[in-house]
């Protein structure tokens, strides 16, 4: 075992100890057998997905499917936006100049199309079958309650706002531990719609990006449940009732329309968030620039994030020479937005990370645990179940911390099974 792999083990132990230090009741913890089972499940998932050729070939088919959706989306965006949306340019480019890629008109429309597709597949029962399959796996392996298992399965396909809709009938009767587990699951995974967006953004940087995005959310499920159970210990026995109302559509056309509208809201939200975050970071950098130079360079938000999170990234297996760059990305993801972090990752020089570190960073960033998501998640739960609003708000910051710890653990686990 190399030093980097030892770092990963040390990082997993440190994350578990950190979660225990923040526990609401440090005298109550899951059994060592349950903790070992959760870690083993995460390791098995990482090994099976990343090291078994047949399974990884299935992930390759997912990449091909996404490319088909991307080509279809370009047909619509180029018709609507012309060359800004990907149609043929009406002018010649100078030698050595590539055709421009305009994120708002060529990449983000994928969110709208995939949101509509996901709504249709949910209405047809395809996603129901997949969600219940994942729920069954979590219930049989980790012994979680039916509602927590259902939430875990739903979060692979639905976003931080949509996934609570699938279990909205249970919020009033689930335990505090179950509520927290549901919140952490939402924070530590990404939905299908933004999965496509992130994978397309990283397509030139991370080979088979779609497969890695899917596997990241799957591997993070047991990590999220483990961290949640340590930080807010307690039992839950709320089981799924298939007769209870959940996320439903009146028909295929209704699913297409509502899915499109939901996708449009996400499309506009992503644009707004990126504009605001880039503006705020630029403003902060201008303020920091008036301070004395450090190491012959001006201070910046990126440098501060890098210094703050570099030890954490080293602990999960990133070499120290690359840890500052990795820490800057993790800081951007945790505080600001994971998509901005992926945009910055895609813009880095090719030699910034070695292949193993690139995978660790990609997986560690794969979750929606940022400050804005706290407000989205708490407001959604509060709207669906007003009597639990205050409790959800009290757990909001904890779920953000736990969500980041879970994705960091996933990054460490991927580093353990990756060589080179």
Secondary structure, DSSP 8 states (H G I E B T S, - for coil): --HHHHHHHHHHHHHHHHHHHT-S-TT----HHHHHHHHHHHHHHHHHHHH-HHHHHHHHHHHHHHHHHHHHHHHHHHHHHGGGGTS--SS---TT------IIIIITHHHHHHHHHHHHHHHHTHHHHHHHHHHHHHHHHH---HHHHHHHHHHTTS-TTTHHHHTGGGTTTS-HHHHHHHHHHHHT---HHHHHHHHHHTTTTSTTHHHHHHHHHHHHHHHHHHHHHHHS---------TTS--S--SSHHHHHHHHHHHHHHHHHHHHHHHHHHHHHHHHHHHHHTTS--BTTB---HHHHHHHHHHHHHHHTT--HHHHHHHHHHHHIIIII-HHHHHHHHHHS-TTSS-HHHHHHHHHHT-S--SHHHHHHHHHHHHHH-GGGHHHHHHHHHHHHHHHHHHHHHHHHHHHHH---
